[in-house]
Amino acid sequence: MDDELREFLRHSLRSVWNIELLLWLYRHTGRGWHAADLVQEMRASDMVVSQGITSLQQAGLIQGEASGMYRYSPASPELDRLVQQLERVYRERPAVVTRALFAPSNDKLATFADAFRLKKD
Protein backbone atom coordinates (compact mmCIF):
# COMPACT_ATOMS: atom_id res chain seq x y z
CA MET A 1 0.00 0.00 0.00
CA ASP A 2 1.43 3.36 -0.96
CA ASP A 3 1.58 6.53 1.14
CA GLU A 4 -1.11 8.25 -0.91
CA LEU A 5 -3.63 5.50 -0.13
CA ARG A 6 -2.61 5.54 3.55
CA GLU A 7 -3.26 9.28 3.77
CA PHE A 8 -6.58 8.86 1.96
CA LEU A 9 -7.61 6.24 4.53
CA ARG A 10 -6.62 8.38 7.51
CA HIS A 11 -8.04 11.66 6.32
CA SER A 12 -11.09 10.71 4.27
CA LEU A 13 -12.37 7.45 5.74
CA ARG A 14 -11.15 7.16 9.34
CA SER A 15 -13.07 3.97 10.20
CA VAL A 16 -13.63 0.44 8.98
CA TRP A 17 -17.37 1.13 8.81
CA ASN A 18 -16.74 4.03 6.43
CA ILE A 19 -14.55 1.78 4.29
CA GLU A 20 -17.25 -0.87 4.20
CA LEU A 21 -19.96 1.66 3.35
CA LEU A 22 -17.86 3.29 0.63
CA LEU A 23 -16.95 -0.03 -0.94
CA TRP A 24 -20.59 -1.20 -0.82
CA LEU A 25 -21.63 1.89 -2.76
CA TYR A 26 -18.64 1.58 -5.11
CA ARG A 27 -19.46 -2.05 -5.89
CA HIS A 28 -23.02 -0.99 -6.70
CA THR A 29 -22.07 2.03 -8.81
CA GLY A 30 -25.03 3.48 -10.63
CA ARG A 31 -27.55 2.39 -8.04
CA GLY A 32 -28.97 4.71 -5.41
CA TRP A 33 -29.61 3.54 -1.87
CA HIS A 34 -31.80 4.87 0.92
CA ALA A 35 -30.09 5.00 4.32
CA ALA A 36 -32.54 2.41 5.69
CA ASP A 37 -31.61 -0.01 2.89
CA LEU A 38 -27.91 0.48 3.66
CA VAL A 39 -28.59 -0.27 7.34
CA GLN A 40 -30.27 -3.51 6.36
CA GLU A 41 -27.78 -4.59 3.69
CA MET A 42 -24.73 -3.83 5.83
CA ARG A 43 -26.29 -5.05 9.08
CA ALA A 44 -25.27 -1.78 10.71
CA SER A 45 -26.99 0.68 13.00
CA ASP A 46 -28.77 3.81 11.82
CA MET A 47 -26.13 5.90 13.58
CA VAL A 48 -23.18 4.16 11.91
CA VAL A 49 -24.72 4.53 8.46
CA SER A 50 -25.81 8.15 8.93
CA GLN A 51 -22.38 9.15 10.27
CA GLY A 52 -20.73 7.27 7.41
CA ILE A 53 -22.93 8.97 4.83
CA THR A 54 -22.07 12.39 6.26
CA SER A 55 -18.36 11.61 6.34
CA LEU A 56 -18.29 10.21 2.80
CA GLN A 57 -20.24 13.18 1.45
CA GLN A 58 -17.80 15.59 3.10
CA ALA A 59 -14.93 13.67 1.55
CA GLY A 60 -16.50 14.05 -1.91
CA LEU A 61 -16.98 10.32 -2.39
CA ILE A 62 -20.76 9.93 -2.45
CA GLN A 63 -23.66 12.12 -3.41
CA GLY A 64 -27.11 12.49 -1.93
CA GLU A 65 -30.12 13.00 -4.13
CA ALA A 66 -33.37 14.84 -3.59
CA SER A 67 -35.11 11.46 -3.42
CA GLY A 68 -33.15 10.63 -0.26
CA MET A 69 -30.92 8.14 -2.01
CA TYR A 70 -27.13 8.00 -1.90
CA ARG A 71 -24.75 6.74 -4.53
CA TYR A 72 -21.06 6.47 -5.24
CA SER A 73 -20.06 9.64 -7.05
CA PRO A 74 -16.44 10.72 -6.52
CA ALA A 75 -15.75 14.42 -6.96
CA SER A 76 -12.66 13.75 -9.07
CA PRO A 77 -10.98 11.06 -11.16
CA GLU A 78 -8.20 11.02 -8.54
CA LEU A 79 -10.66 10.04 -5.79
CA ASP A 80 -12.12 7.36 -8.06
CA ARG A 81 -8.61 5.97 -8.67
CA LEU A 82 -7.93 5.85 -4.92
CA VAL A 83 -11.21 4.04 -4.27
CA GLN A 84 -10.42 1.52 -7.00
CA GLN A 85 -7.01 0.94 -5.41
CA LEU A 86 -8.59 0.65 -1.96
CA GLU A 87 -11.12 -1.89 -3.20
CA ARG A 88 -8.38 -4.08 -4.67
CA VAL A 89 -6.13 -3.93 -1.59
CA TYR A 90 -9.03 -4.42 0.84
CA ARG A 91 -10.31 -7.42 -1.11
CA GLU A 92 -6.86 -9.04 -1.22
CA ARG A 93 -5.46 -7.99 2.18
CA PRO A 94 -8.06 -6.46 4.50
CA ALA A 95 -5.76 -6.64 7.53
CA VAL A 96 -3.18 -4.44 5.78
CA VAL A 97 -5.83 -1.77 5.23
CA THR A 98 -7.03 -1.99 8.83
CA ARG A 99 -3.50 -1.71 10.20
CA ALA A 100 -2.78 1.28 7.96
CA LEU A 101 -5.96 2.97 9.11
CA PHE A 102 -4.96 2.77 12.77
CA ALA A 103 -1.16 3.02 12.48
CA PRO A 104 0.58 6.12 13.81
CA SER A 105 0.43 8.79 11.13
CA ASN A 106 3.95 10.05 11.66
CA ASP A 107 6.88 7.64 11.32
CA LYS A 108 9.14 10.13 13.11
CA LEU A 109 6.83 10.01 16.12
CA ALA A 110 6.96 6.20 16.15
CA THR A 111 10.76 6.31 15.95
CA PHE A 112 10.89 8.77 18.84
CA ALA A 113 8.58 6.57 20.94
CA ASP A 114 10.69 3.49 20.16
CA ALA A 115 13.73 5.27 21.60
CA PHE A 116 12.12 5.06 25.04
CA ARG A 117 11.42 1.33 24.98
CA LEU A 118 13.44 -0.71 27.42
CA LYS A 119 15.83 -3.04 25.68
CA LYS A 120 17.16 -6.30 27.00
CA ASP A 121 20.94 -6.55 27.28
Residue pairs with C-beta under 8 A, 6 or more apart in sequence:
1 89
1 96
1 97
1 100
4 82
5 82
5 85
5 86
5 89
5 100
6 100
6 103
8 82
8 86
9 19
9 86
9 97
9 100
9 101
10 100
10 101
10 105
12 59
12 61
13 19
13 22
13 55
13 59
13 101
14 55
14 101
15 52
15 55
15 101
16 98
16 101
17 44
17 48
17 51
17 52
18 52
18 55
18 56
19 86
19 90
19 97
19 101
20 42
20 44
21 38
21 42
21 44
21 49
21 52
21 53
21 56
22 52
22 56
22 61
22 62
22 72
22 83
22 86
23 83
23 86
23 87
23 90
24 38
24 41
24 42
25 33
25 56
25 62
25 70
25 71
25 72
26 72
26 83
26 84
26 87
27 87
28 72
29 71
29 72
30 71
31 71
32 65
32 67
32 69
32 70
32 71
33 41
33 69
33 70
33 71
34 68
34 69
34 70
35 46
35 49
35 50
35 53
35 68
35 70
36 46
38 44
38 49
38 53
38 70
39 45
39 46
39 49
42 49
44 52
53 62
53 64
53 70
56 62
57 63
57 64
57 70
59 79
60 74
60 75
60 76
60 79
61 72
61 73
61 74
61 75
61 79
61 83
62 70
62 71
62 72
62 73
63 70
63 71
63 73
64 70
65 71
72 83
74 80
74 83
86 97
89 96
89 97
90 97
104 110
104 113
